């Protein structure tokens, strides 16, 4: 068997921060040799169907947020 995962307060805070505010998506924790080395967050945005009715302008594109 490999080494047990070492989880300290710093990594616990990083994981919780990655999950905080996430509505749809996933958080993946990458472990190498029993140590957390990376956290990946994939966030999905879901939108209601947009009906292009007369008089409605198209919504502005979302700006990319940096991590």
C-alpha positions in Angstrom: 0.0 0.0 0.0 1.1 3.6 -0.6 1.4 6.4 1.9 -1.7 7.8 3.6 -2.9 11.2 2.4 -1.6 14.0 4.6 -4.2 16.7 5.1 -3.2 19.8 7.1 -5.2 23.0 7.8 -3.7 24.8 4.7 -5.0 22.1 2.3 -8.3 21.8 4.1 -8.8 25.5 3.7 -7.9 25.4 0.0 -10.3 22.5 -0.6 -13.2 24.3 1.2 -12.4 27.5 -0.7 -12.6 25.6 -4.0 -16.0 24.1 -3.0 -17.4 27.4 -1.6 -20.0 29.0 -3.9 -20.0 26.1 -6.4 -23.5 25.4 -7.7 -22.7 23.0 -10.5 -19.4 21.4 -11.2 -16.7 19.4 -9.4 -13.6 19.7 -7.4 -10.9 17.2 -8.0 -8.0 16.6 -5.6 -4.8 15.3 -7.1 -2.6 13.2 -4.8 1.0 12.0 -5.6 2.8 9.7 -3.1 0.4 10.5 -0.3 0.6 14.2 -0.7 -2.0 16.6 -2.2 -0.3 18.4 -5.0 -3.2 20.0 -6.9 -6.8 21.0 -6.7 -8.8 21.4 -9.9 -12.2 23.1 -10.0 -14.5 22.8 -12.9 -17.5 25.0 -12.7 -20.6 24.7 -14.9 -23.0 27.5 -15.6 -26.6 26.7 -16.4 -28.9 29.1 -18.2 -32.6 29.1 -18.9 -33.5 28.9 -22.6 -33.3 32.3 -24.2 -36.2 33.2 -26.4 -35.3 35.9 -28.9 -38.6 37.8 -28.8 -39.0 41.2 -30.4 -37.7 44.1 -28.3 -35.3 42.0 -26.3 -31.6 42.5 -26.7 -29.2 39.7 -26.5 -27.5 39.2 -23.2 -23.9 40.4 -22.8 -21.2 37.7 -22.8 -19.8 36.7 -19.4 -16.3 37.8 -18.6 -13.8 35.1 -17.7 -12.9 35.2 -14.0 -9.4 34.5 -13.0 -8.6 32.0 -10.3 
